[in-house]
Amino acid sequence: MGERYKMATKETKDVLSGKYGATVKPFNEEVKKKVLGEDAQVITCRPADLIADELDTLRSEMAQWSQQDEDVLSYALFPQVATDFFKYREAQQTKIDQTVADTENGSYPV
């Protein structure tokens, strides 16, 4: 009746596989094999190194609106709201409302 470590949470598996970094004391290898399985990959490097660098991707996506470094952070956290704000800010700075401007023909209302 009942086998130890038969059911393990996702977080427990993540700790055992090293996704939260190295633990203070190493785990029992038998427990690791039982919880993770025989073919599980254990992270031995710094876990943050495995995350793709998205900052360059975000910078390229919003390059047309970028005026300061904080704009990239705003876009990363709130892409839709930030895009609307950037359009509004550009309209205030250039005094051209892009919602009514005919950019194809080059006519801009005064």
N, C-alpha and C positions, 0 to 999 in steps of 0.2 A: 504494500500500500504506500503510495506517495514516494516519489523519487526526488531527491534534493536537486535543485538547479534545473528542473525540467522546464519550468516557466521562468523567463527572465524579461524584465522590461527593456524597452529600447534604450533607455538611459543607461541601464546597467551594461548592456552590450557595448554602448558607446564608450563608457569608462574603461571597460576591459580591452577594447580595441585601440585605445589611446587617443580618441577624438577630443578629449578634454585635457590632453597633456599627460605627462608622466605622473604616476602616483608616487607617494612618499615611500611606500613599501611595495615590492612586487607581489603580484597575485600568484596563487598556486596555479601551476601550469595545467593540472588536471581539471581544475574548475574552468579555466579559460577555454580549454578544448571542449568541455561539456556544454558551455554556454554559447560559445561562438561557432563551434564546429571545427572540423579538422583543417579545412581549406581557407579559414578566415585570414584576412590580411590585417596585421597589427601595425599601427602607425608608429614609427620610431623617430621621425623628424618632428619639427615644430608644426603643430596642426594648422596654424595660420598660413604657413607656406603653401598649403594645398589649395587655398582659396584663390580663385582667379582674380586678377587685378581688374576691377570694374571701373576704376576711376578714369582710365583713358577712354573706355567705351562711353561713359557718361559725358565726358568732355566733348567727344566727337559728335554725340547725339544733339547736344545743345550749344554747339559752337556759335551758331548765328545769334544767340541771345547773351552769350557770356560777356560780362563787363568786369566782373570781379570774382575772386576765388569762392566767395560765399554762394554765388549763383549755382555752382556745380553741386554744392551740398543741398541747397534748396531743391534743385531738380532731382537729386538722388532720393530725398525723403518724400517729396510731394510732387511727382512729375506733372500731373494735370494742372494742379493749382499754380505751380511755378511757371508753367508755360503760359497760362493766362496772364499771370503777373508780368512776365517778360514782355508779352505783346502790349499790355497796357503801359508799361514803363517806356517802351519804344515809341508808342503813340504820343505819350506826354513829352518826350524829348524831341521828337521830330515834328511834332504838331500835325501828324498825319494819322488819321484813324484807318487802320488797315482793313477794318470791316466794311467800310464804304469806298475804299480806294479801288480803282480799276487798274491793277498793276500790269495787266496784259497790254493795254493801250497807252499806259503812261499818264492817265488822267487822275489827278488828285483833287478832291474838293478842298475849298478854302474855308 
